[in-house]
């Protein structure tokens, strides 16, 4: 069996920089025509000038002859001025602004400590129609790690949407039933990305037979009822849900450590993982809109022209891939079987 999809995009991707960028970029280029590039470098991408430089480094790292469009984002801080938002809109290549609550995840210490400080920037984004991409977790250490997304909805997101009703928001990598239901019932200014790993795994995967650091990501995998709710949302046909891998490479040494980094590297086989999730749900016919249409439509960008062919065929993922800093990268589900394989990509 095989399926053909309009060429998809990845609406949430970490490419890193330097040697790491060189190592991971070809995997995403093989799978996707465009990607929303996360700005959490060190230092973070807080200005349009920095985004322009980063974009050029990505273009310079492209394999020969490859066609891939990096869609850049700015990292919102307590002091992002409205002027920077106007420059971002005028640039044409900055497509969104990312909100990391300070301390929520990898390289987020420069993130927002108080959203009310960001009001000049948010007002300008609302006016210009520039999407705000939200890492939707509170960072209060008193809140249980598994509850941080649902508490974020109650204490931050609802108030933000009320205060800025025209602001277009993507609730990134949702992981809970509460988030899926909230997005589905909200107005059309709110959409969400869903990762392949949150569609395929519940939190047992982190502890199956021992601690499995490659299944540790943020927001963390949740209970089975949440995974099931995400699958229902992704396969519902609602245009509010779309593909965002949140593929986030970390060197094996940094993952398999006493204090291992959060993030799953899925770029190598992203479409295969999504196809498996939709296939398991009996909803393969819903995959194309989720992967190739809904995100482009929300971002008000043209849908891609090319196509990809996926074939149902078992194959074994490599144990590791080359990575930067003399280390290697373990893809999610390294050395295990996948049930789908990306066969062919065409740009036309
Ligand atoms: Zn991310």
Boltz pocket constraint, residues with backbone or C-beta under 6 A from the ligand:
constraints:
  - pocket:
      binder: B
      contacts: [[A, 12], [A, 14], [A, 38], [A, 218], [A, 246], [A, 248]]
      max_distance: 6.0
